[in-house]
Amino acid sequence: MKIALLGYGKMGRRIAEMATSQGHEVVAVINSQQTSIDFINADVAIDFSTPEVAPELIKVALLAGLPVVSGTTGWLEKYSEIANLCNSKNGSFLYASNFSIGVNVFFKLNAYLAQMMGQFKQYDIEVTETHHTEKKDAPSGTALSLVKDVLSTTKYSDWTLDSGQSSKDTLLIRSKREGSVPGTHEVAYISSLDTICIKHEAHNRDGFVQGALLAAEWILGKKGVFSMQDVLGNPK
């Protein structure tokens, strides 16, 4: 598989290292907002750039007819625009807030627990995410994915971040930035009698990298807009 990397920060560099070790080839590296990019030798683009440049880089790749796998968070106000472009060009696009296989299992567990707990109004719910100090967006895309499933089946209709005040219909997200933490996410159901908590803790970035490479292999030859659940078979 020949890969064009959109973004060459810590994730981009690790993807290049692991892809090469697995026999893939990185044929292009884009680390700024370029609009003239030679994708001629690439089979797929993997995007781990920044929220500021990701939408334009993804557009350029899609317009060049290249499948795109994106893990950049913090730009999703433009997701519909990208999805519409992909469909109009009969292209291929896959976005995931987190490519870790473990996190995607965690998403399923979170959705199931939220559905089960929705009937018990005495529980307040909090989501906590902890990342390294260089992470720019807050809350994390993974936290927002967790919250989306919680809002769909519980008493909450909205969320607030850290300094905001939770209420009977507003869920509190706590965002922490500490050292070099690759990513920890926790969902807690809290009552006066007990607390139920589920947690995922990444030990390093390699889980994200492996998932991104898996998604890049999977999307080859496919047309449409996809998620990591499609890659994993969307188990019920």
N, C-alpha and C positions, 0 to 999 in steps of 0.2 A: 504494500500500500504506500503510495506517494502522498505526503502530507504537506499542506501549506499551513503554517502556524500564524494565526492572527493574534499578536501579542507575544512578548518574549520576556515576561517577568518570571517569578519563581515557578509558577505552574507551567508556563510555556517551555522553560528550560528543562523542567523535569519530564514533560511530555516528550521533548526531543531526545533526552537520554534514554527513556524507557522504550520509546518507539524504535530507536536505533538498535537497542539490545534485543528487540523482538524481531528484527529483520526488516522493519519498515524503513522508509527513507524520507527525510525532511528535505523538500525541494525548494521551499520558499519560506522566508521569515519576514513578517511585517510587524514593526514595532512602533508605528506612528499612524496618523490618519492619512494614508495614501489613497489616491483614487486611480492611480495608474499602476497596476500590479500584474505581473506576468504569472498567470496560473496555468500556463500551457502544459506543464509536465505534472500537475497535481491531480490526484484522484479525489481528494476531499480536503476541506478546510476545517481546522479546529480552532475555535475562538476562545481565548482566555486573555482578552485585552483589558480595557477599562470601560466603565459606563459611558464615558464621554465619546469614545470613538467606535465602540462596538457596533452600533446600528449601521453606520456608514460602511465599515469594513465588511459586515455581513451582506449588505446590499450589493457591494462591488463583487463579492464572491458569487452570490446568487445570479447576478446579471451575467457573469462569466460562465454560467452553467455548472457551477461546482456545488456539490452537496456540502452543507455547512452544519457542523456540530458546535453548539455554543454553550459555554458554562459561565460566561460573564454575567454578573448580577448588577442590579441597580439601574437598568435601562428599560424595564418592562412596560413603561408607558408607551413605548413604540413597538411592542410585540405584535399587535394586530397589523400594523403597517408592514412589518417584516413577513408575517404569515400570509398576508394578502399578496405581497410581491412574489413570494415563493409559489403560491398556487397559480397566480397569473402567468408565471413563466414555466409552469410544470416542473418546478424544481424540487429540491429536497432540503428540509431544515429540521433540526432537532435541537430543542432547548431543554436544559435541565438546571435547576437551581443547585443541584448536587448530583454528581455522577457516581458517588460511592454506592456499591451494591448494598452495603449495610444500611446506609441512610435511606435508600429506596424501600428496603424492608421496613425500616423505622416509619416511613411515611404510611405504609399500609397498616402497621400496628397503631399508629396515632389516629388514623381515620376510624378504625374499628373501635378503639377505646372511646373516642369522642362520641360516636354514635351510641355506644352503650351508656355513657355517662350523661347524655343529654337529658335524660328523664329525671336526674337527681339535681334539682335546682339549688340545693344547699351547698354545692361545691363551687368555689371560685377557682378560676383557671389562670395560670401564669405560664408564659413561655420565656425561657432564658437561653440566650445564645452568647457564647464566648469565643472570640477569635483573636488572632495576632493584632498587634497595634498598627500594622500597615494596611489592614483592610479598610477600604474607604467607605463602603455603604453600610448603613445601619437602619433598621435591622437587616440581618443577612437574608439572602434569597431563600435559604433553607428554612429559616424561621417563618418567613411569610408563607411558604408552602404549607408548613405545619398549621399555621393560624387559619389559613383558608379552609382547611378541612375541619378545624374546630368550630369555626363560625357557622359552617353549613348545617351543623346538627346540635348545637347547644344554645343556651340562653343569650349568647353574645351576638351582637350585630356589627361591632366595630372593634378596633384595637387602638391602643395608645402606646407610646414609646417612653420608657424609663420615667422621666420627670412628670409625665402626665398622670392624671388621677384615674384609677380604675373605678368602675361603677357597676351597677347590676347588669348593664348591657355592653360594657366596654372592657375588653380583655387587655391585660398588661403584658407588654413585651419588655424584658430587661436585656439590654445589649451591653456586653462587657468587652473591653479590649485589653488583653494582657499578654505581654511577652511575645512568644512565637507560637502560641496555641493554634493548631491547624483548624480546629472546629469542634465545639461541644454544644449540643442542643438538648434541652430538657423541657418537658411538658409536665406540669404539676397540677393536680386537682386537690384543693385544700378545703377542708371543712373544720369545724370546731372539734370534731371527733377523731379525724384521721387525715392522712395525706396519701394520695396515690401518685407515683411519679414514674415516668419512663424517660430514658436518657440514652443518647448516642454520643460517644466520644471518639473522634478520629485520633489515631496515634501519630499519623504523619499524612503527607499529601498523596502517597502512592495509591491509596484506595480511589481517590478522585481521578488520578491519571489512568489507572487500569480501566475504570468505567468509561472514561472519555474515549480511550482507544477501542474498547469494545463497541461503543456506540458508533464510532467512525467506521469500523468494519461492517457493522450491521446495516448502516444506511446506504451503503454502496448498491446501486441498482434499483433503489426504491424511489418513489415519487410521493411527495406530500409533506405534511407538517406532523412531527412526531414528538414524543416525550420518552424519558428513560423507562417508563412503565411499558411502552411498546417494545423496547429492547429486551426487557426482562420477561415478556410474555403476559404482563398484566394479570397476574394470578388473582383469583377471587378468594 
